[in-house]
């Protein structure tokens, strides 16, 4: 088991190292940040002075080595757009907003996906089964930004029930959370449906029915409890996906989280903040996958010896 964990940790570190190289290169393709910092009338001497001050006049491999060395010291650099502020501090300030949105989106996915999965499993191969599949699959078919705009147009513009953007009250959270969480409804529904179908055919369910236990009690207590193992395991991956995939939703709704910060940093060519955001997102996603791998290895010892 220890060997399995060490190998998985090594793979995770290697993946994070690869991500750092990729984002370091891509961030510099977007353009010269000095052009965003200096006025139009700036001279070549001004450009050279600012590049030297930020270390942008050095070769790329030297810049990358300096960047990695600073990361190991906990220094992600100073923001170019938000002068005087540390890049990592900016990201951590926005993290609670993204976490709040992701947790509520996860609740939305569970509240919609789990009941639909149970119902379509009980009503297998009926019209209810087909209708449930259509409702769930619509979430995975519609782009989150389009769904967000439609929700905004209906509930904010037409009916005036909810705000269009910002973060403050619980009402501000509803539309972006639904737009983000509805995408995973189909996956949760399919997992719940397949797990429920397996449990419904087991002997203890037949015995419960023979004893005269009500159908609702059999389905929603005995069957669902045993069928939740697979969906609950998947929720860990969903949470990582929500944290790292909220960029579009936060931009549409003006939600002041890490995703909106990343967009603003890209527009300003702020290398330091963009790199910090991507490294944090990659670390969250890689860590969630690592935890799931280790949990699977504990649950199924065969995994330890086949990898």
Backbone torsions as a table, in degrees:
resi	resn	phi	psi	omega
1	UNK	NA	-41.9	179.6
2	UNK	-62.1	-39.7	178.4
3	UNK	-62.5	-41.8	179.2
4	UNK	-60.9	-45.0	-179.4
5	UNK	-65.4	-42.3	179.6
6	UNK	-61.2	-42.7	179.4
7	UNK	-63.8	-43.5	-179.8
8	UNK	-65.3	-40.0	177.5
9	UNK	-64.2	-41.4	178.3
10	UNK	-61.6	-44.0	178.1
11	UNK	-62.0	-37.9	-179.9
12	UNK	-66.5	-44.1	178.3
13	UNK	-63.4	-41.1	178.8
14	UNK	-62.9	-41.5	178.6
15	UNK	-64.3	-40.7	179.3
16	UNK	-66.3	-37.6	176.8
17	UNK	-63.3	-42.2	178.9
18	UNK	-64.4	-40.6	178.6
19	UNK	-62.2	-40.7	-179.4
20	UNK	-62.8	-38.7	178.4
21	UNK	-66.4	-44.7	-177.2
22	UNK	-64.0	-48.2	-177.5
23	UNK	-69.8	-31.7	176.7
24	UNK	-62.0	-42.2	179.5
25	UNK	-72.8	-44.1	-177.3
26	UNK	-65.7	-35.4	-178.7
27	UNK	-62.9	-31.8	-177.9
28	UNK	-84.9	-12.3	175.9
29	UNK	-75.1	-25.6	-174.5
30	UNK	-66.7	-18.5	178.7
31	UNK	136.7	179.7	-177.5
32	UNK	-89.7	116.9	-179.7
33	UNK	-67.2	-22.1	-179.8
34	UNK	-62.4	-34.1	178.8
35	UNK	-63.1	-26.9	178.0
36	UNK	-83.4	-19.5	-175.2
37	UNK	-90.9	-29.1	-174.3
38	UNK	-103.4	152.4	177.6
39	UNK	-72.3	169.7	-176.8
40	UNK	-62.9	-34.2	-176.0
41	UNK	-81.8	6.7	-179.5
42	UNK	-64.6	144.2	-178.6
43	UNK	-92.4	171.6	177.2
44	UNK	-61.2	-34.9	178.5
45	UNK	-64.6	-37.0	177.3
46	UNK	-64.5	-43.1	178.3
47	UNK	-61.3	-44.5	-179.0
48	UNK	-64.6	-38.6	-179.0
49	UNK	-65.8	-44.3	-178.5
50	UNK	-68.6	-40.2	178.3
51	UNK	-61.2	-40.6	179.4
52	UNK	-66.8	-37.2	-179.2
53	UNK	-65.5	-34.5	-179.6
54	UNK	-94.5	-0.8	180.0
55	UNK	76.0	16.2	-178.0
56	UNK	-83.6	-3.1	178.9
57	UNK	-89.1	-5.4	-178.7
58	UNK	-86.9	160.1	176.5
59	UNK	-59.5	155.1	-175.0
60	UNK	-61.0	-39.6	-178.0
61	UNK	-67.0	-31.4	176.0
62	UNK	-70.4	-41.0	177.5
63	UNK	-61.3	-41.8	-178.8
64	UNK	-67.7	-42.2	179.0
65	UNK	-61.6	-40.3	177.5
66	UNK	-64.6	-40.9	-179.6
67	UNK	-63.1	-46.8	-179.7
68	UNK	-64.8	-41.4	178.4
69	UNK	-61.0	-39.2	178.6
70	UNK	-68.0	-36.2	178.9
71	UNK	-61.5	-42.8	179.2
72	UNK	-62.8	-21.7	177.3
73	UNK	-94.7	4.7	-179.7
74	UNK	80.5	14.6	-178.8
75	UNK	-109.8	108.9	179.8
76	UNK	-94.9	6.7	176.5
77	UNK	95.3	166.7	178.9
78	UNK	-94.2	139.9	-179.5
79	UNK	-65.0	141.2	177.7
80	UNK	-83.3	-40.4	-179.3
81	UNK	-76.4	-49.2	-179.9
82	UNK	-96.3	82.4	-172.0
83	UNK	-61.3	138.5	178.1
84	UNK	86.9	-1.1	-178.8
85	UNK	-115.1	139.6	178.4
86	UNK	-72.6	138.1	-176.2
87	UNK	-61.1	-45.1	-178.7
88	UNK	-65.6	-36.7	178.6
89	UNK	-63.6	-39.5	177.2
90	UNK	-61.1	-43.3	-179.3
91	UNK	-65.5	-45.0	-178.4
92	UNK	-67.1	-29.7	176.6
93	UNK	-66.0	-33.6	-178.8
94	UNK	-87.8	-13.2	-174.2
95	UNK	-61.7	-41.5	179.5
96	UNK	-57.3	-36.8	179.3
97	UNK	-65.9	-43.0	178.4
98	UNK	-66.8	-39.9	178.6
99	UNK	-63.5	-42.6	178.8
100	UNK	-60.6	-46.5	179.3
101	UNK	-63.6	-41.3	-177.8
102	UNK	-67.7	-41.1	179.9
103	UNK	-64.0	-43.9	-179.7
104	UNK	-69.3	-34.6	175.7
105	UNK	-64.8	-36.7	176.1
106	UNK	-63.6	-40.3	177.1
107	UNK	-62.7	-41.8	178.6
108	UNK	-60.1	-45.9	179.8
109	UNK	-60.3	-42.4	-178.9
110	UNK	-69.8	-43.2	-177.0
111	UNK	-64.6	-35.2	-179.8
112	UNK	-88.0	-45.8	-171.9
113	UNK	-72.0	-41.8	-177.3
114	UNK	-64.8	-50.9	178.8
115	UNK	-61.9	-39.4	178.6
116	UNK	-63.2	-41.6	178.8
117	UNK	-61.2	-40.8	178.9
118	UNK	-66.6	-46.2	-176.2
119	UNK	-64.6	-45.0	-178.0
120	UNK	-69.6	-25.6	176.1
121	UNK	-71.3	-42.7	179.2
122	UNK	-67.2	-37.8	-179.1
123	UNK	-100.3	42.3	-176.4
124	UNK	-56.0	137.6	175.6
125	UNK	61.3	30.1	175.0
126	UNK	-118.3	-179.9	177.5
127	UNK	-63.6	-34.1	177.6
128	UNK	-63.0	-41.0	178.0
129	UNK	-59.9	-46.1	-180.0
130	UNK	-64.9	-44.2	179.9
131	UNK	-62.9	-41.5	178.6
132	UNK	-63.4	-41.0	178.1
133	UNK	-63.5	-40.2	-179.4
134	UNK	-65.2	-45.6	179.6
135	UNK	-60.3	-43.5	-178.2
136	UNK	-70.1	-43.5	-176.9
137	UNK	-69.7	-23.8	175.9
138	UNK	-59.7	-35.6	179.5
139	UNK	-62.8	-35.4	-179.5
140	UNK	-85.9	-14.9	-179.9
141	UNK	-87.9	-30.0	-176.8
142	UNK	-89.1	128.8	174.6
143	UNK	-60.3	142.2	-175.8
144	UNK	-63.1	-33.9	-179.0
145	UNK	-69.0	-37.0	178.8
146	UNK	-68.4	-43.6	177.3
147	UNK	-61.4	-40.4	178.4
148	UNK	-61.7	-43.2	178.9
149	UNK	-65.4	-39.7	178.6
150	UNK	-66.1	-42.9	177.1
151	UNK	-61.7	-40.8	179.2
152	UNK	-64.3	-42.0	-178.6
153	UNK	-66.2	-40.6	-176.7
154	UNK	-75.8	-56.6	-169.5
155	UNK	-86.1	-22.5	-179.8
156	UNK	-101.6	-47.8	-175.7
157	UNK	-80.8	-50.8	-174.9
158	UNK	-75.4	-46.9	-175.2
159	UNK	-101.8	-17.8	178.7
160	UNK	64.3	28.9	-176.5
161	UNK	-85.8	-32.4	-174.1
162	UNK	-131.0	152.0	178.1
163	UNK	-71.5	155.8	-177.2
164	UNK	-85.3	-26.1	-174.7
165	UNK	-159.5	174.4	177.1
166	UNK	90.9	177.3	179.8
167	UNK	-136.6	127.9	-179.9
168	UNK	-167.3	-81.0	-179.5
169	UNK	-91.2	177.3	178.3
170	UNK	-62.9	-30.2	179.9
171	UNK	-62.7	-33.2	178.7
172	UNK	-65.2	-23.0	-174.1
173	UNK	-86.4	-23.6	-169.0
174	UNK	-64.1	-55.8	-174.9
175	UNK	-62.3	-49.6	178.8
176	UNK	-63.9	-33.7	179.1
177	UNK	-68.3	-40.9	177.3
178	UNK	-65.6	-43.4	179.7
179	UNK	-62.4	-37.3	-179.4
180	UNK	-79.7	-41.3	-173.6
181	UNK	-79.9	-25.9	-175.8
182	UNK	-65.9	-23.0	-179.5
183	UNK	-62.4	-33.6	-176.2
184	UNK	-90.7	0.9	-178.8
185	UNK	-60.7	-41.8	-177.6
186	UNK	-61.4	-43.9	-179.0
187	UNK	-65.3	-44.7	179.0
188	UNK	-63.0	-41.7	180.0
189	UNK	-62.7	-45.5	-178.6
190	UNK	-64.3	-43.0	178.6
191	UNK	-63.0	-44.6	-179.9
192	UNK	-64.6	-42.1	-179.0
193	UNK	-62.2	-48.4	-178.8
194	UNK	-65.2	-39.0	178.4
195	UNK	-66.7	-41.1	179.2
196	UNK	-64.6	-39.2	179.5
197	UNK	-62.6	-38.0	177.1
198	UNK	-66.3	-43.2	-177.2
199	UNK	-69.8	-36.9	-178.0
200	UNK	-63.0	-22.9	-179.9
201	UNK	-93.5	2.8	-177.7
202	UNK	-78.8	162.1	-176.2
203	UNK	-69.0	-36.2	-175.7
204	UNK	-68.5	-27.4	176.1
205	UNK	-70.3	-42.6	177.1
206	UNK	-62.1	-39.7	179.2
207	UNK	-65.1	-40.2	179.3
208	UNK	-62.4	-39.2	177.9
209	UNK	-68.5	-38.9	178.0
210	UNK	-62.3	-35.9	179.6
211	UNK	-71.0	-9.4	177.7
212	UNK	92.4	12.2	176.2
213	UNK	-66.1	139.0	-176.8
214	UNK	-60.3	151.1	-177.4
215	UNK	-62.7	-38.9	178.5
216	UNK	-61.8	-40.7	178.4
217	UNK	-66.2	-40.6	179.4
218	UNK	-63.4	-46.0	-174.7
219	UNK	-73.2	-53.5	-169.0
220	UNK	-85.4	-17.0	178.2
221	UNK	-106.4	-60.3	-174.3
222	UNK	-74.5	-48.4	-176.1
223	UNK	-71.9	-49.4	-175.6
224	UNK	-62.1	-39.1	179.7
225	UNK	-58.8	-40.3	-179.5
226	UNK	-81.5	-21.4	-178.4
227	UNK	-88.0	-6.6	-174.9
228	UNK	-79.8	-7.1	-174.8
229	UNK	-61.0	-51.1	-178.5
230	UNK	-65.0	-48.4	177.8
231	UNK	-60.2	-40.5	-179.4
232	UNK	-64.5	-36.1	176.7
233	UNK	-64.9	-39.3	-179.1
234	UNK	-69.8	-26.1	-179.3
235	UNK	-60.6	-30.3	177.1
236	UNK	-62.8	-42.6	177.2
237	UNK	-69.8	-36.7	178.7
238	UNK	-61.7	-42.7	-178.4
239	UNK	-61.6	-43.3	176.8
240	UNK	-62.5	-39.1	178.3
241	UNK	-66.4	-38.0	178.1
242	UNK	-65.7	-43.0	-178.8
243	UNK	-63.0	-37.3	-176.5
244	UNK	-94.2	-12.5	-175.6
245	UNK	-112.2	20.1	-176.1
246	UNK	-92.2	7.2	-174.5
247	UNK	-60.4	-51.1	-176.8
248	UNK	-64.7	-45.9	-178.1
249	UNK	-62.6	-43.4	179.8
250	UNK	-65.0	-34.5	178.8
251	UNK	-68.6	-43.4	-179.1
252	UNK	-62.2	-43.3	-174.5
253	UNK	-98.0	4.7	-179.8
254	UNK	61.1	31.9	-178.9
255	UNK	-77.3	123.3	-172.2
256	UNK	-77.6	61.3	179.4
257	UNK	-109.7	-165.2	-177.8
258	UNK	-67.8	-35.2	-179.2
259	UNK	-61.1	-47.0	177.9
260	UNK	-65.4	-36.6	176.0
261	UNK	-60.8	-41.4	179.4
262	UNK	-62.5	-43.2	179.3
263	UNK	-62.7	-45.3	178.6
264	UNK	-62.3	-38.4	-179.8
265	UNK	-68.7	-38.8	178.0
266	UNK	-64.4	-43.4	179.0
267	UNK	-61.2	-35.2	-179.4
268	UNK	-90.0	1.0	-177.7
269	UNK	56.2	40.2	179.6
270	UNK	-85.4	91.2	-176.6
271	UNK	-54.6	-45.5	-171.4
272	UNK	-62.4	-45.9	-178.1
273	UNK	-70.8	-42.7	179.2
274	UNK	-58.7	-46.7	179.5
275	UNK	-63.2	-39.6	-179.9
276	UNK	-65.8	-41.6	179.3
277	UNK	-62.7	-48.1	-176.8
278	UNK	-66.5	-41.2	178.6
279	UNK	-62.1	-42.4	178.7
280	UNK	-65.4	-45.2	178.0
281	UNK	-59.8	-45.8	-179.7
282	UNK	-63.3	-41.5	179.8
283	UNK	-63.2	-41.0	179.0
284	UNK	-63.4	-47.8	-177.3
285	UNK	-66.7	-43.1	179.5
286	UNK	-65.3	-40.7	179.7
287	UNK	-65.1	-40.8	179.3
288	UNK	-63.9	-40.2	177.3
289	UNK	-67.0	-37.2	178.9
290	UNK	-64.3	-44.1	179.5
291	UNK	-62.8	-42.4	179.4
292	UNK	-64.3	-41.6	178.2
293	UNK	-59.4	-43.9	-178.5
294	UNK	-67.7	-40.5	177.7
295	UNK	-63.2	-40.9	176.8
296	UNK	-61.6	-40.0	-179.8
297	UNK	-64.3	-35.8	176.5
298	UNK	-69.9	-37.9	-178.6
299	UNK	-74.7	-35.6	-177.6
300	UNK	-128.5	96.7	-177.0
301	UNK	-58.3	-21.2	-178.6
302	UNK	-63.3	-28.5	-178.8
303	UNK	-64.0	-34.2	-176.4
304	UNK	-63.9	-31.7	-172.3
305	UNK	-99.0	-8.3	-179.8
306	UNK	-103.9	-1.0	179.0
307	UNK	-124.5	NA	NA
